[in-house]
Amino acid sequence: MRLTVLLLTALVLRLGFVFAVLPAIEPHLPLRFDADNYTAIAQSIWRGEWRDVERGPVYPLFVAACGGSLTAMRLAQTVMDCGTVWLVFLLARRLWGEKPAMVAAWLYAVYPLAWWRVAFVNKEIVLTLLLAATVWYWQRPVVSGVGLALINLCKPSYLFLPLLRNWRSPARKAFLVTLAVMLVVIAPWTARNYALTGELLPVATERGGFTAYVTNWWPTRGDWETNKPLWQAELDRVRGENANLNPVQLDRLFYRLTLQNILAEPGHTLLMVARKAVMFWFVNASGRAWWAVALLQLIYLGLAVAGTIRRRPPAELLTVVLYTWALHALVIADVRFALPVMPYVCVMAATAFRYEDKKLA
């Protein structure tokens, strides 16, 4: 009964925010609900003309399945995020017991930045659910391999995550099975990309090369929103000088230029990485209500640190959190990208409190 109340509350909070609160504040905020043009990609899917290699297939197919309707996507993402609340409960219950599980699930259910993200056509809500399901099945090599494949077909940033599993004996076999299953599931999309471009591209470029270039270029100080006209002119210059390259080759060129910048200015790079490591948890790209976002994150992270000191979480939770954090500190950082790891922050935060549960006594 308590779990039912929790899930219904999570549902009402998200629906209430998206369909009551957001319409009231939207006239005062210039919002772009589909900043990445997923609806246009969905339309190309319907026409059978999708030849894009910038995006993995999972989220565009989700948008296409919703008919490109913002309302349908919001409803679907609301249900998915309630599914994440349920998985947080299951994971915490397996680790710590019933009472901490309810606390962890409530922490995620009332997390306002999840409500906010439900309203937008971005992959974070779907990615968060896929990642939570994969962590839940982490000890089942075949299922976790399929989960990792779907995660990477949504956002190929996690291709190296299986390598952080325990690959030493006796866990080596499980690691190899997970890795093999992930690669087999991804392989058809890799073959599609090769047929389109003649290049070996596992999933998609995700514009990672020029994103890395911009956020590791000292004039931006690691911030996508800093000196925007300057870095846009720089990107145009590089593209103009290499107009003969296809999208995959151009993306690789930007990665090479990024490496050159890093080697040329290691001190500046370290400063930008440190700045982005903070931005990942506390800074939203728009800069709106930054103090409220920072305070909210401080509360959640403070509880998670206190809980981790009191009760060490399993390695898979820390692995996913630290991997995601490090990845975005190296490339692009924004509190939006922290959402996929907030379920594990909530699980760790739940152990900051005292319970009669024997697991936490």
Order of alpha helices (4+ residues) and beta strands (2+ residues): alpha-alpha-alpha-alpha-alpha-alpha-alpha-alpha-alpha-alpha-alpha-alpha-alpha-alpha-alpha-alpha-alpha
